[in-house]
């Protein structure tokens, strides 16, 4: 069986769905999303914790967040769904002079990129922003009131439903086996188990599997999976639902409240098999101990092992997204490597990718910094590791 689509999007997570919705908003109707999962939200989107921030240490990430925030605020009117955006804030707590200086330097970048409301905070103000936090060792921090939370699955479903209403097709349970290329390097068709789909453009929105999809086209995509674990407490009222996301940048420990439970997170080494997303009991014990020390109200609050989970980040070499045409394959568009920021940046990345496909270049932002060729050009994006 052979069918046709103007654009085939490999990956129907939140980024692929955003690309599809924005393409149909620009008048492209013959869009096909393909995802090997059986239904929406089974991949990394469904495992995201739902944080949103513009407090980054590089200009391009700040600007992506500001564009995404504009779109989140218009989401209900434009897409017809509630994205769950709640500006409860992000509160960063520094325990060393170096951490404090990194946060201060990042705010210089943020202001230059258009984020004016982020500010440095002293321990006294921190107590008011999050009274539950122990100030032991804390010398200051940073806070942005317009950062906060969103609902990843609601955003995903909103984009998918909206794209379908405009004629896009979504095929779950379908895996891309091969991307057949012509002698000039362009992709001629996408080969699925059930047949071929001739296409004009292919979008790689395969998340942590982006590198594997690239290999099926003979294209190197520098993206690798990295496991991230989430400890979920039993239902409790120890902390308020509108508590800001609170982070200790020194070791990456952070926590938030979602649906009456507290989510505890801290980066850990990747698994031996990078695609295995399993929670380790030893990590659960360690992160629970850290939580009780830094947030005394959580002392004695149990972790619910059955509700804890792990998911995969799609990491690029410099921790920033790849956005642009694949080198040597002009009709393969890469929207990959968001490195843990995919859900929050999906509204922006989808719009920019759609502009690139329809207009030949992104119009909403200058995204040359994200070009896929930057690593071989020696132009990797450099920013503070803490943010």
C-alpha positions as CSV (number, residue, x, y, z in Angstrom):
1,X,0.0,0.0,0.0
2,X,1.3,3.4,-0.9
3,X,-0.1,6.7,0.3
4,X,0.9,10.3,0.3
5,X,1.4,13.1,2.7
6,X,2.9,16.6,2.3
7,X,4.6,16.3,5.7
8,X,5.2,13.1,7.7
9,X,6.0,13.7,11.4
10,X,7.8,10.8,13.1
11,X,6.8,11.1,16.7
12,X,3.4,12.1,18.1
13,X,4.5,13.4,21.5
14,X,4.0,17.0,22.4
15,X,6.7,18.3,20.1
16,X,5.4,16.4,17.1
17,X,1.9,17.3,17.9
18,X,2.8,21.0,18.2
19,X,4.5,20.9,14.8
20,X,1.4,19.3,13.3
21,X,-1.0,21.9,14.8
22,X,1.2,24.8,13.7
23,X,1.5,23.4,10.2
24,X,-2.2,23.1,9.8
25,X,-2.6,26.6,11.2
26,X,-0.4,27.8,8.3
27,X,-2.6,26.0,5.8
28,X,-0.9,22.6,5.4
29,X,-3.6,20.0,5.5
30,X,-2.0,16.8,4.4
31,X,0.0,16.1,7.6
32,X,0.5,12.6,8.9
33,X,1.8,11.9,12.4
34,X,3.3,8.4,13.0
35,X,4.1,7.0,16.5
36,X,4.9,3.5,17.5
37,X,3.1,3.9,20.8
38,X,-0.4,2.5,21.0
39,X,-2.0,5.8,22.1
40,X,-1.2,9.4,22.9
41,X,1.0,10.2,25.9
42,X,2.8,6.8,26.3
43,X,6.2,8.2,25.7
44,X,8.2,11.0,27.4
45,X,5.4,13.5,27.3
46,X,3.3,11.4,29.7
47,X,6.3,11.1,32.1
48,X,7.1,14.8,32.3
49,X,6.5,16.6,35.6
50,X,5.1,19.7,34.1
51,X,7.5,22.5,35.0
52,X,7.7,25.7,33.0
53,X,10.4,28.3,33.4
54,X,12.1,31.1,31.5
55,X,15.0,31.3,34.1
56,X,17.8,29.9,31.8
57,X,21.4,30.9,31.5
58,X,21.4,31.2,27.6
59,X,19.6,33.8,25.5
60,X,18.1,31.3,23.1
61,X,16.5,29.2,25.9
62,X,15.1,32.3,27.5
63,X,13.6,33.5,24.2
64,X,12.1,30.0,23.5
65,X,10.4,30.1,26.9
66,X,9.0,33.6,26.3
67,X,7.6,32.6,23.0
68,X,6.2,29.4,24.5
69,X,4.7,31.4,27.4
70,X,2.9,33.7,24.9
71,X,1.4,30.7,23.3
72,X,0.4,29.1,26.6
73,X,-1.5,32.2,27.5
74,X,-3.4,32.1,24.2
75,X,-3.7,28.3,24.2
76,X,-7.4,28.1,25.2
77,X,-8.4,30.7,22.5
78,X,-6.2,29.4,19.7
79,X,-6.1,25.6,20.4
80,X,-9.4,25.2,22.3
81,X,-7.9,23.4,25.4
82,X,-6.6,24.4,28.8
83,X,-2.8,23.9,29.0
84,X,-2.9,24.1,32.8
85,X,-0.4,27.0,32.9
86,X,-0.1,28.3,36.5
87,X,2.5,31.0,37.3
88,X,3.4,29.7,40.8
89,X,7.1,30.6,40.3
90,X,10.5,28.9,40.3
91,X,12.6,29.4,43.3
92,X,16.4,28.7,43.1
93,X,18.3,28.3,46.4
94,X,22.1,28.9,46.4
95,X,24.3,27.5,49.1
96,X,27.7,28.7,47.8
97,X,29.0,32.0,46.5
98,X,29.6,30.3,43.1
99,X,26.0,29.2,42.8
100,X,24.8,32.6,43.8
101,X,27.0,34.3,41.2
102,X,25.8,31.9,38.5
103,X,22.2,32.8,39.3
104,X,23.0,36.5,39.2
105,X,24.9,36.1,35.9
106,X,21.9,34.2,34.4
107,X,19.6,37.1,35.3
108,X,21.8,39.4,33.3
109,X,21.2,37.1,30.3
110,X,17.5,36.9,31.1
111,X,17.0,40.6,31.2
112,X,18.8,41.1,27.9
113,X,16.6,38.5,26.3
114,X,13.4,40.1,27.6
115,X,12.6,38.5,30.9
116,X,12.3,41.4,33.3
117,X,10.5,40.0,36.3
118,X,13.1,37.5,37.6
119,X,14.9,38.8,40.6
120,X,17.5,37.8,43.2
121,X,16.2,37.0,46.7
122,X,17.6,37.1,50.2
123,X,17.0,34.4,52.8
124,X,14.3,36.5,54.5
125,X,12.3,36.7,51.2
126,X,12.9,33.0,50.5
127,X,11.1,32.2,53.8
128,X,8.1,34.1,52.6
129,X,8.1,32.5,49.2
130,X,8.4,29.0,50.5
131,X,8.1,28.8,54.4
132,X,8.5,25.0,54.3
133,X,12.1,25.2,53.2
134,X,15.0,24.8,55.6
135,X,17.4,27.8,55.2
136,X,20.3,25.8,56.6
137,X,23.3,26.7,54.4
138,X,21.2,28.9,52.0
139,X,22.8,32.3,51.3
140,X,20.4,33.6,48.7
141,X,18.6,32.7,45.5
142,X,16.6,33.7,42.5
143,X,12.9,33.8,41.8
144,X,10.7,34.4,38.8
145,X,6.9,34.7,39.5
146,X,5.9,34.0,35.9
147,X,7.5,30.6,35.9
148,X,5.4,27.7,37.1
149,X,3.6,24.7,35.9
150,X,1.6,23.3,33.0
151,X,-0.2,20.0,32.1
152,X,1.8,18.1,29.5
153,X,-0.9,15.6,28.5
154,X,-3.5,18.4,28.1
155,X,-1.2,20.3,25.8
156,X,-0.5,17.1,23.8
157,X,-4.2,16.3,23.5
158,X,-5.1,19.9,22.6
159,X,-2.6,20.0,19.8
160,X,-3.5,16.5,18.4
161,X,-7.2,17.2,18.5
162,X,-6.8,20.6,16.9
163,X,-4.6,19.2,14.2
164,X,-7.1,16.5,13.5
165,X,-9.9,19.0,13.2
166,X,-8.0,20.6,10.4
167,X,-7.4,17.4,8.5
168,X,-4.2,15.9,10.0
169,X,-4.0,12.2,10.4
170,X,-2.5,10.4,13.4
171,X,-1.4,6.8,13.2
172,X,-0.5,5.2,16.5
173,X,1.0,1.7,16.6
174,X,3.1,2.5,13.5
175,X,6.9,2.5,13.5
176,X,9.1,4.1,10.9
177,X,11.3,1.3,9.5
178,X,13.2,3.2,6.9
179,X,13.4,6.6,5.3
180,X,14.1,5.9,1.7
181,X,16.4,8.5,0.0
182,X,16.9,9.6,-3.6
183,X,20.4,10.0,-5.2
184,X,20.2,13.7,-4.4
185,X,19.9,13.0,-0.7
186,X,16.2,13.9,-0.3
187,X,13.8,11.5,1.4
188,X,11.4,10.0,-1.1
189,X,9.2,8.0,1.2
190,X,8.7,6.8,4.8
191,X,8.4,3.0,5.0
192,X,6.1,1.6,7.6
193,X,5.3,-2.1,8.3
194,X,2.0,-1.7,6.4
195,X,3.4,0.1,3.4
196,X,5.0,3.3,2.1
197,X,4.1,6.9,2.5
198,X,5.4,9.2,-0.2
199,X,6.2,12.6,1.3
200,X,7.5,16.1,0.7
201,X,9.0,16.7,4.1
202,X,9.8,14.5,7.1
203,X,10.0,15.8,10.6
204,X,12.1,14.0,13.2
205,X,10.2,14.5,16.4
206,X,11.2,11.1,17.9
207,X,12.4,12.4,21.2
208,X,15.0,10.2,22.9
209,X,14.8,7.9,19.8
210,X,15.8,10.7,17.5
211,X,19.3,9.3,16.9
212,X,17.9,5.9,16.0
213,X,15.4,7.5,13.5
214,X,18.2,9.5,12.0
215,X,20.3,6.3,11.4
216,X,17.3,4.9,9.5
217,X,17.8,7.7,7.0
218,X,21.6,7.5,7.1
219,X,21.8,10.8,9.0
220,X,23.7,11.4,12.2
221,X,21.5,13.1,14.8
222,X,23.5,13.9,18.0
223,X,20.8,13.0,20.5
224,X,21.0,10.4,23.3
225,X,18.6,9.2,25.9
226,X,19.1,10.0,29.6
227,X,17.0,8.5,32.3
228,X,15.4,10.8,34.9
229,X,13.7,9.4,38.0
230,X,10.7,10.9,39.9
231,X,9.8,10.0,43.4
232,X,6.1,10.5,44.2
233,X,4.9,10.7,47.8
234,X,1.6,9.3,49.2
235,X,-1.2,11.8,49.1
236,X,-0.5,14.5,51.8
237,X,-1.2,18.1,52.8
238,X,2.3,18.8,54.0
239,X,2.9,21.4,51.3
240,X,0.5,23.7,49.4
241,X,-0.4,23.0,45.8
242,X,0.7,26.5,44.7
243,X,4.1,26.2,46.2
244,X,6.8,27.4,43.7
245,X,9.0,24.8,42.1
246,X,11.9,24.9,44.5
247,X,15.4,23.9,43.4
248,X,18.9,23.5,44.8
249,X,21.2,24.0,41.8
250,X,24.2,22.5,43.5
251,X,23.0,19.0,43.2
252,X,19.9,19.5,41.1
253,X,17.4,18.4,43.8
254,X,14.0,19.9,43.3
255,X,10.4,19.4,44.2
256,X,6.9,20.5,43.5
257,X,3.3,19.5,44.5
258,X,1.0,18.0,41.9
259,X,-2.5,16.6,42.5
260,X,-2.0,16.3,46.2
261,X,1.3,14.5,46.1
262,X,4.9,15.9,46.3
263,X,7.2,15.1,43.4
264,X,10.9,14.7,44.4
265,X,13.6,14.8,41.8
266,X,17.4,14.8,41.6
267,X,19.6,13.9,38.6
268,X,21.2,10.5,38.7
269,X,23.6,8.6,36.4
270,X,22.0,7.0,33.4
271,X,21.1,3.4,33.3
272,X,23.4,0.8,31.8
273,X,20.8,0.4,29.1
274,X,20.1,4.1,28.2
275,X,16.6,3.3,27.0
276,X,15.5,1.6,30.2
277,X,13.3,3.9,32.3
278,X,13.1,2.2,35.7
279,X,13.2,3.6,39.2
280,X,16.0,2.4,41.5
281,X,15.1,1.7,45.2
282,X,18.4,3.1,46.4
283,X,17.8,6.4,44.6
284,X,14.3,6.6,46.1
285,X,15.8,6.2,49.6
286,X,18.4,8.9,49.0
287,X,16.0,11.4,47.5
288,X,13.5,10.9,50.3
289,X,16.3,11.5,52.9
290,X,17.4,14.7,51.1
291,X,13.7,15.9,51.0
292,X,13.3,15.4,54.7
293,X,16.5,17.3,55.4
294,X,15.7,20.3,53.2
295,X,11.9,20.4,53.7
296,X,11.3,19.3,57.3
297,X,7.5,19.1,56.7
298,X,8.2,16.1,54.5
299,X,9.8,14.2,57.4
300,X,7.7,11.1,57.8
301,X,5.8,11.5,54.5
302,X,6.2,8.2,52.7
303,X,7.1,7.7,49.1
304,X,4.6,5.7,47.1
305,X,6.8,3.2,45.2
306,X,3.9,2.2,42.9
307,X,3.3,5.8,41.8
308,X,7.0,6.8,41.3
309,X,8.3,6.6,37.7
310,X,11.2,7.3,35.3
311,X,11.3,8.8,31.9
312,X,13.9,9.7,29.2
313,X,15.3,13.1,28.4
314,X,16.6,13.6,24.8
315,X,20.0,15.0,25.4
316,X,22.0,17.0,22.9
317,X,25.8,17.6,23.4
318,X,25.3,21.1,24.6
319,X,21.9,20.6,26.3
320,X,20.0,22.7,23.7
321,X,17.5,21.8,21.0
322,X,18.4,21.0,17.5
323,X,16.1,22.8,15.1
324,X,16.7,22.9,11.3
325,X,17.2,20.9,8.2
326,X,19.5,17.8,8.5
327,X,22.9,18.2,6.9
328,X,22.8,16.5,3.5
329,X,19.1,15.7,3.7
330,X,17.2,18.9,2.9
331,X,13.7,17.7,3.4
332,X,14.4,16.1,6.9
333,X,13.7,18.7,9.6
334,X,15.1,18.0,13.0
335,X,13.2,19.1,16.1
336,X,15.2,17.2,18.7
337,X,17.5,17.3,21.7
338,X,15.5,19.6,24.0
339,X,17.4,18.0,26.9
340,X,14.6,18.0,29.5
341,X,12.8,21.1,28.3
342,X,10.7,19.6,25.5
343,X,7.3,20.0,26.9
344,X,7.8,23.6,28.1
345,X,9.3,24.6,24.7
346,X,7.0,22.6,22.5
347,X,4.7,25.5,21.7
348,X,7.6,27.5,20.5
349,X,9.5,24.7,18.7
350,X,6.4,23.5,16.9
351,X,5.7,27.0,15.6
352,X,9.3,27.6,14.5
353,X,9.5,24.2,12.7
354,X,6.3,24.9,10.9
355,X,7.6,28.3,9.8
356,X,10.7,26.7,8.6
357,X,8.8,24.1,6.5
358,X,6.2,26.6,5.1
359,X,8.2,29.8,4.7
360,X,11.7,28.4,4.4
361,X,12.9,30.0,7.6
362,X,11.7,30.5,11.1
363,X,10.1,33.9,11.5
364,X,9.0,34.2,15.2
365,X,12.6,34.0,16.5
366,X,16.1,34.0,15.2
367,X,17.0,30.3,15.8
368,X,20.4,30.1,14.0
369,X,22.0,29.2,17.3
370,X,20.0,25.9,17.2
371,X,21.1,24.9,13.8
372,X,22.0,21.1,13.7
373,X,25.4,21.9,12.1
374,X,26.7,24.0,15.0
375,X,28.7,21.2,16.6
376,X,30.8,20.5,13.6
377,X,31.2,24.2,13.1
378,X,32.6,24.6,16.7
379,X,29.6,26.7,17.7
380,X,28.0,24.7,20.5
381,X,25.9,26.8,22.9
382,X,27.7,27.6,26.1
383,X,25.9,28.4,29.3
384,X,26.1,27.8,33.1
385,X,25.6,24.2,34.0
386,X,23.4,25.0,37.0
387,X,20.6,26.3,34.8
